[in-house]
């Protein structure tokens, strides 16, 4: 049996990007997290300590998104590393960071990066 948890649509305002304007003005981001774990025991015992706490997932994302980076690829790697260090029982992790209305020459809704793999 495969168990998964998704924390999606984490909306944040952050200051990532290579342009000086992005550092000053910032922009909107949406982060989606997909985690595979085994929460069978938690589902039987109704005990939070036996599964992944969504509050911790959101906290990790918010903390790492608050640290300015030129590339969202770099932010994604920091989120990945921190989740592996702070969340026990992960089998698989997928992180998607979407930058809304990026300042590029064109009419583009968003750009995104995705990092995923076995833990």
N, C-alpha and C positions, 0 to 999 in steps of 0.2 A: 504494500500500500504506500502511495506517495502522498505526503502532506505538504501543503504550501500555504504561505501567508503572503499577502500583497498589501503594501501600503502605497497607494497611488494618489497622484494629484497633490503632492506636497508643494504648495505655492509659496515662493520666496522671492524677495527682492534682494539682489546681490550686485556686486560691482566687478564682475569678471569681464575680461576682454583685453585685447592688445592695444586698443585705442585709448588715449588719455581721457576722452569724453566718457568712455565707459566706466573709468575709475571714478569720475566725478558724478556722473548722472545715474549710473547703474541701469538695471533692467530687470524684467520679470523672468522667472524661471519656474519650471514645473519638474519635479523629480518623482520618478516611479521606482519602487523597490519590490522585487519579487524574491522570496526566500523559500527554499525547501528545507524541511526539518522533519523530525518525528514528534508530532504532538499527540500521539495516541494516548499516552499515560495522562497527559494534561486534560484530554477530552473526557477521560474516565473519572479522574479525581477532581476535576474542576479547580485546578490549581495553577495560577499564573506562573509560578516559579518553574514549572515543567514545560514551558513553551517560550516563544519569543515575545517579548513585551513590545507592543507597537510604539509605546511612548519612547523607549530607548532608540528604536529605529528612527523615529522622527527627530529626536534630539541629536543623534549622530549626523544626520543629513543637515540639520539647521546649523550645527557648529561648524561643519566643514564648508558649507556654502557661505558662511560669514567671513571666511578667510579669503582675501582677494587672491585671484590667480589670473594669469593671462589666458589660460586655456581651460575650458570645461573638462577636457580630457584629464588634466592634472587634478582637478577637483574630484572627478570620478574615481581616480586611483586612491586619493586620500580617503574617500568614503569607503571604498572597498577594503582598504587596509584596516581602518578603524572598526568596521563591522566584523572582520575576521578576528580581530583582537578582543572585541568586547562582547560578541554574541556566541555563546556556546551552542553546539549541536547543529551548525549549518552544514548542509550537504551541497547546496547549490545557491548561487546568488546572481541576481541580475539587477543592474543599476542603469537607469535611463535618465539623462539630464537633458531637458529641452530649454533652449534659450528662445524666448518669444520675441518676435519682431527684431531680428538681428540687424545691426547697422551695416548692411552690405548693399552694394549697388544693384538693387532689384527688389521686386515685390515678393517677399518671402515671409511666410507666417512664422516659421521657426526653423532652427537647426538643432540637431540632437546628437548625443553620443550614447553608446550603449556598451557596457562592460558586463560580461557574463561568463560563468564557468563553475566548475566543481570546486568545492572548498576543501 
